[in-house]
């Protein structure tokens, strides 16, 4: 009887243990949640406890079942820390496909490294992260972390769905806060998702979301941060870098930031000031002075990256940047500001979201936002913005990292939201002027001058810094329609004053046009074919966005081979629509010559999912016409 009782006892223990393990079995996930998913987040929970203006505790538990290598990105097991933020706990447990524990990972097993490479000044800014290579898929990771921080300026943004190809089984956010700190929140894109606010009082806020299905990434979609549900949070009374602050209005926030955080960071030695004044000389125009100093900063300093969310918003001292010759975006912007001060040119630190995808500071939600800093110089009723991290950008050029978005300009008298430079669609130009010859054997030879301005300058000017092999690879990809392409002389002219980049390229290709039955057939448009087809997407869900418009204008002289006559010539073509305009014209000239003219204008804009097929057909018509063929017959 005793043996039977003991056997029953151990059976129950094993049953309980098995039940606990099966909780993490991949088999327990409903098939509907696995569809389109590289990973399923079983639980994503954050508990934020703000006990005072100077004290915040954040606990995170994230349970993720990973099905593919791409799903490893959804584990999100990392944590930054510095003098103001300490890690109280960080650990993970790995389970196999059946929910059996296979590995415990303690803090000592996490990777720990400086947040900045090549710098000793930022030794307090570090990041701890999990680097796990699975033996097989699927597997499940249970990740737990806890931090304490005296910086309460940055409350985390909470993303119920953090990206594409991941399903959220359950997402929980709990926030506790004193009622005298002015806690505020803003909800985005909740419609259509199963998100419930389970608690809201003057000291607590809770949300629960369940079964948010994986979303497919669709070409030309806006950023997932503009599509998927999220919450921004902030405090009107907060603490940053050892200083209490306020964010009731942008004016008050900017004044506090200027007085309490930036004050004292722009001091320079008299030796440096004297050097800068001598460099500027007798120049009186503030913008011309700024150009001289910007050039000096570009030649003297280099950029080091500090991981977002680490390092706060207090720049390192300008004197240290002057001595060491490097810094992050805040440091280099502040250093440039200090040099400008030495020659009586006012400038303002400017906070924004830097990214090729345009993202605005939320002007109706006063809080610590942004991931990047540039410098604003007053210029009449506008501002000239300087990207101080770049050693190559022309003075005042914004490129595609900071253009056309709402930013916060921090003035001594207060903060103000302004819009950065908007490059007009028809100012984003590429102008091609060239000539090519097809000889009697079908060989191709030609030359072209490509001039790029506006936002097109941003990508084209980077070619200049490529190594010879990289340069060749670039052009072979750019002209992948030219078989057997061989590059000749390539000369660049980078006019930073006019912000214009020019490529002069000589090229050739043996046997470019095959001769069959005494005929040659080839596309007239050799140099600027739009052959990037727009993907067909059935039942598209997302709206789509053309971030930046452009205008391409081509004029190409074509020398046809002697001994051949034109059997068929494509007709002139014109296309107009809501997305832009396209036009080609072919002019016959004497001595077997043609003049080919082409213009292609694409307009930026946001469009509904229902308009996507119309756009796809618009681009297909252009691609088809760009590939229109001429037929030559041998005499």
N, C-alpha and C positions, 0 to 999 in steps of 0.2 A: 504493500500500500504506500509506504514511504517512497519507494522507487518511482511509483506512478505519479505521486505528488510532485517529486523533484523533476521528473520528465515533463510534466505539464507546465511547471514553473518556467523551465528553460525554453519550452516551446513558446510560451507567451512572451518571454523576453525577446526571443528571436523574431516573433511576429511583429512586436512593437518596433524593433530595430529595422526590420524589413520595410515596415510602413513608413518609418522616418526616411529611409533611403529612397523609397519609391517616389517621395515628394519631389525629388530632383531628377527623376527618370524622364528622359526625352519622350518616352512613350505616353506620358500623361498629358502631353500638350495636344490640344484639339487640332485636327488636321486643318481646320479653317484658319487657325492662327499661324500655321507654318507656310501658308501660301505666300509666295514672293519674298519670303524672309530668309536672310542669311543668319539671323539670330532672333531669338525670342527673349525679351526681357520679362522674366517671371515676376520680378518685383523691383521697382525703382522707388526708393523711399528716402526722403530728406527731412530731417527734423532740425529746425533752426530755433535755437533758444537765445534771444537777445535779453540778457539780464540787466544791462545798463548801457548807457551811451558808449562805454568803453569796454564792453565785454560781450562776446558772442561765441556760442558753441554750435557747431554743425556736425550732425551725425548722418552718415550715408550708409544705406544698405542697398546693394545692387546684385540681383541674382539673374544671371544671363546664361541661357543655353545657346551654344554656338554651333551652327550647322555647316558653315563653310569658312574658308580662310578669310574671305571678305568680312565675315561676321566678327572677327577678332577686334575690329575697330570699335565694336559696340560694347566691349567690356568696360572701358572707361575707368580703369583702376589706376589712378594717379592723383597726386596731391602736391601742390606747391606750398612752400613755407619760407618764412623769413623771420626777422627779429620780432615782428608784430604777430606772427601766426605760428603756432606750434602744433605739431601732430601728436595727439594723445594716444591714438591707436590706429593701426593700419594692418590688415591681414586679409587672407583669402583662403578658401578651401575649394579644391577641384574635385568634381564628381564625374564618373564615366557615364556612358549612355544609359546605364541601368540605374543610376543614382547611387552608385557605390563610391565612397570616399577613396580617392587615389593620391591626394597630395594636400598637405597643409603648408601654407606659405606665410611665414611670420615677417615682421618688419625687416629683420636683418636679411631676408631673402629678396626683398624688393631692391631694385636699382635705385641708387641715390647719387645725383650729380648736380653740378652747378647749373643754374638756369641760363648761364651765359658762357659761351666758349671763348677762350682767348682773352679773358679779363680776370684780374684779381680784385678789382674794386668792388665787384658785386658778389663777393664770396658768401654773403648772408642770404642771397637769393638762390634757393635750391628747389629741386623737384624730386619727388619719390614716385616711382612708377613700377608697375608689374610688367615683366617681360616673360611671357609664358608660351612655350612651343608645345602644342598638343601632340599626343601620340596618335590620336584618331579623333574622328568626328562622328556624331555630336558629343559634346561634353558640356558640363555646367560649372560655372564659377560663382561662388558666393563671396562677395567682396564687402568688407566693412571698414569704415574709416571714421575718425573723430578728430576734429581740430578745435582749437580755441584761438580767438583773435581779438586784439584790441581795436583793429580797424573795422568799424561798422559802416564805413562809407559805401563799400561794395557789397550789397546783398546779392546773392546769386540770382541770375535769371533762371526760371524753372521751365524746362522744355518737357512737355508731356510726351512728345515724339521728337527725338533728336536728329532724325535723318531718314533717309530712304532705306528700304529693304530690311527694316527691323520692325517686329511686332511688339507692342507693349501689352502684356497681360494685365498688369496692375501697376499704377503709378500713384504715389502718395506724397503729399506735401503738407507738413505741419509747421506752423510758425507761431512762436510765443514771444511777446514783446511787452515792455512797459507802456502804459497808455499816455505817457508824457513825452514820447520821442517823435510823435508825428509819423507813425508808420503809414505807408501808402502802397497801393498796388495798381497795376494796370493789366487787364486781360486782353489777349490777342487771339483771334481766329478760333474761338470755342465752338462756333456753330458746326453742327454735324458730327460732333464727337461726344462720347459718353463720359462727360466730366461733371462731377457733382461737387458743389461747395458744401461740405458737411458741417462746417462750423465757422461763424464769423462774429466775433465780439470786439470790444475795444482793446483786448489783449491777446486774442488768438485768431488764427485763420487756418483752415484745413480744406484740402481738396483730395478727392479720390477719382481716378480715371481707370476704366477697365476696357479691355479688348479693343485697343486701337490697332487696326490691322496695318500690316506693312504696305507702304506706298511705293509704287514703281517710279523710278526716276524717268522723267519725260523730257526730251530735248527742248531747250529754250524755256524751261520752267523758271519762274522766279526762285530765289533762294528758299530753301525749306524753312528758314526763319521767318519768312514772310507768308508762308502757306500753312504751317502747322501750329497747333495751339501752344501758347507759352504765357508766362506771367513775369512781368517786371515788378520788382519791389524796391523800396527805398525808405530812408528815414529823413525827416526834416531836420532832426538833430542827431548828428553822427560824430564819429571820431576818425581821424586820418593822420597817420604819421606823427602821433604824439600831440595832436591839436584837435580840440573840439571844433565842430563846424556846423553850419546851417545851410539848408537847401530849400527854403520856402519859395524863393523866386530865383530866376536865373541871374538877375542883377545882384541879389544878396549872395548867392553862391559864388559868382565870379569875384565879387569884392572880397569875400572871405578867402578864397583860394589865392588871390593875388597877394593879399596882406599877410596871411598866416603860413602859406606853403611856399610861395615863390620868393617872398622877401628874403634877401640875404644870399640868394643862390647865384646872383649875377656879378658878384664882386670879382674884379680882375686886378692883377698887379699893375703898378704905374708903368713898369717896363713894357708890358703888353699894350696898354692904352697908348703909350707914346708911339709904339711900333705901328699900331693901327691908324693913328692920326697921320703919321708920316705916309702911310700907304695910300690913304684917301687924298692927302695933299690939299689943294685949294678947291676941290670939288664942292659945290654948294647944293646941287640937286639931291634931295634925299634918296630918290630911286637909283640914281647913278652911284651914290655912295654905297647903297645896299648891294648893288651889283658887284662892286669891287670886293666887298666883305664876303659875299656869298662865294665868289670865286676863291677867296683865301681859305674859307672853311672847307670847301670841296677838296682843295689840294692838301690841306693840313690834317684833316681828321678822317676817321673811318667809322663805320656803323657797326655796333655789336647789338645783337638782338637779345632782349630779355623776354622770356616766355610771358604771354598775356596773363594778367592776373597776379603777377609777381613783381615786386618792386614798387608798388604803390604809384603815386603821382607826384612825388617830390623829386625833382631832377637832381642829379649829382651836381656838385658845385662847378660853376663855369671855370674856376681856376684849376680844378682837377682835369677837366677836359682839355684845357689849354696846355697843361703839363703832360698829359698822357696821350692826347691825340685820338681818343676814341670815346664813344658813348652811345646810348640808345637814343630813340627818337626824342624823348623828353630832354635828355642831356644836350644833344646837338642843337635842338631848337633853342634851348635856353642859353647855350654858349653863343650862338649867332646873335641872339637878342642882346647879350652882354656886350659883344663887339660893336653892335649898332648903337647901343647907349653911349659908348665911348666917343662916337662922332655925332651925337645928338640926333639920331634917327629913331623915332618911336616904333615899337613893334610889340605884338601881343601873342602870347602862347595860345594856341588854338587846338581844341580837343575834338576828335572826330572818330568815325569808324573808317579805317583805311582798308580798302579791299577793291578788287576789280568789279565786284558786284556792289552797286551803289546802295549804301545803307545810311539812313539819317539818324542824327541825334533826335530822340523823341522830344520835340519842343514843348509838348503839353505835359511832360512828366519830369519835373525838376529832380535830378539825381545825378550821381556819379556815373557817367556813361563813357563809351568810347574805348578804343584800343590803340590809338595812335595820336601823335602830336606833330603839328607843323607850326609855322610862324606866319602871322599876318602883319603886313606893313600897310598903314593907311596910305591910300593913293587917290586923292580927290574924294569923291563920294563912295569909292569902292576900296577894295583891298588887293594888294599883290601878295599871293601866298607862296611861301618858300618850303619846299620839301628838303629839309636839312639832312636827311639820311643819305641822299644820293650824291655820289661824286661825279655824276655825268649829266644830270638833268639841266636844261637851260634855266636861267634865272626866270622865276615866275611861272614856269611850266608845271601844270598839275598832272598831266598824263591821265591814266585810267585808274589810279589808286586812290585819288582824293577829289576827283572832279565831280561837279553837279550833285551836291548833297548838303544837307543842313549840318552845320558845325557850330561849336561854341567858342566864340572869341572872348578871351579873358582879359578884360581891361581893368586898370586900377580902380575905376569907378563902378565896375560891375560887369557881369557877363552878358553877352548878347548873341542870339542865334542869327547866323547869316548863311547864305548859300555860296558855295564855292563856284569857281568858274564853270560856266556851261558852254561846252563847245558845240556850236551850231552844226547840225547834221551836214549841211552843205559846206561847212568849213573843215570837215574831216575828210580831206581829199587825198586821192592818189591820182597823179597825172602821168600817163605813159606816153612817151613819144619814141617811136622806133622804126626800124627798117629790117626786113629780112628777104632773103633770096632763096628760091628753090632752083637748083640747077637741073640739067638734063638727066642726071642720074638719080635724082630724088634726094640729093644731099641738101641740108639746111645750113645757112649761116646768117647771122644777124647781130644787131646790137640794139639796146634799149636804154632809155633814161627814165627812171621811175622817181618821181618826186612826191614825198608824203608830208602832209601837214595835219594840224589838229590832233585828234586822238590817234590817227594812223601813224603819226610821228613816233608815238610811244613804243609801238611794237617794232617798227622798222629800224629805228636808231640802235636797237640792241644788236643788230647784225654786225655792226662795226666792231664789237668786242669779241666776236667769235674767232676761234682758231681756224686755220685754213681748212682742215678736214670738216669742221663743223659748218663752215661757210658753204663748202661744196655740198654737204648733205642738205643744208637749208634750201639751196637753189634747186637741187634735184627733186626735192619734195615740192617746192613751190611750182616748178614746171614739170610735174610728173607726167604731163601729156606729151612731152618731147622725149621720144625714145632715143637712146644712145647720146644723151646730152653731154657735151663737153664744154666746160667753162673756159673762156679766154680771160682777157684782162678785166678786172673788177676794181672800180674806183668809187670811193664814197666821199661825199661832201656833206658835212654836218654843220649847217648854218644855225648856230644856237641863238644868234641875234634875231633872226626871222623865224626861228623854230621850224626849220625846213630840212628834211633829210633826203639826199639825192643819191641814187644808185646808178652808176653807169656800168653796164654789163655787156661784154661781148660773149657770144655763145655760138655753138655749132653742133651738128648732129649728122653723122653719116647714115645713109639709107633711111632718112626720116620718112620719106614718102615712097612706098613700094610701087613699082610699075607693073601693072597687070593688064594684059590684052591691050597694050599701047595706051593705057589710061593711067592717070594719076588722080587719086581722090584724097583730099585732106581738108581739115578744118582751117578756115581763114584766120580765125582768132587763135593765135598761138600763144600770145603773151599773158592774157588775162581771162582765161576761161573760168567761169563759175561752175565748177563740176561737183561742188559739195552738195550732194542731194539731201533734201530734207526728209527725214525718216517718216515713213507712214506709221501712224499710231491709231489703231482702231479704238473707238470709245475713249478718246483722250479725256482725262479728268481735270488736269491742271490748266489754268490760263497760261499764256506764253508771253514772253517779253523780248523785245529787241532793245538791248541796253543802250547801244549807240548807233546812230545812223551814219551814213557815209556817202560820198560821191566819188565814183571812179570815172575818169575821162581818158579815153585812149585814141591815139591817132597813129596808125601804122601804115607805112609804105611797103608794098609787096611787089617784088620782082619775080614774075613768073618765068619758067624756063623757056629758052628759045626752042623753036621747033614744035611747040605745043599750042593748041588753040582752046579757048574756053567752050566746053560743051554745055556746062550748067553753072550758073552763078546764083548763090542765095539772094533772095530779095531783101530789100530794106525792111526793117521791122521796128514796130513801136508798141510799147505796152505801158498802160497807166492803171494805177489802182490805189487802194488805201495804203498799201505798204510802200509804194514808191513808183519810180518811173524808169523805163529802160528803152534805149533806142540804138539801132545800128544803121549805118549808111555805108554803101559800097560804091565807090566812084571809079569808073574805068578811065584810065589815062593812056597816053601814047606809049609805044615801045613795050607792050606787054606788061604794063604796070597797073596796079590797083591802089587805091587809097581806102583804108578801112577805118571807119570812125565808130566809136562805141561810147555810150554813157550809161552809167548804172547808178541810180540814186535809191538808197534804202532809208526809210524814215524810222526813227526810234519810236517806241510806243508799247503800251500794254494792251493785250487783246484777250478775248475770251477763248475758252477751249473750242467753241463752235466755229471760230474763225481760223483755226489751225489748218484745216484742209484747204481753205482758200489761199492761205499763205504758201502752203506746200505746192499747190498748183502754179502759183505766181512764180516761185523760184524754179520750178521744173521747166516752165516755158522759157525762162531766161537761160537755163542750163542747156536746153535743147537748141536754142538759137545760137548760143555761144559755140556749140559744136556743129553748126551747119556747115556742110561740106561743098567745096568747089570740085567740079570734075573737069579735068583737062584731057584732051585727046591728042596723041602724037600725029603730026602732019604726015 
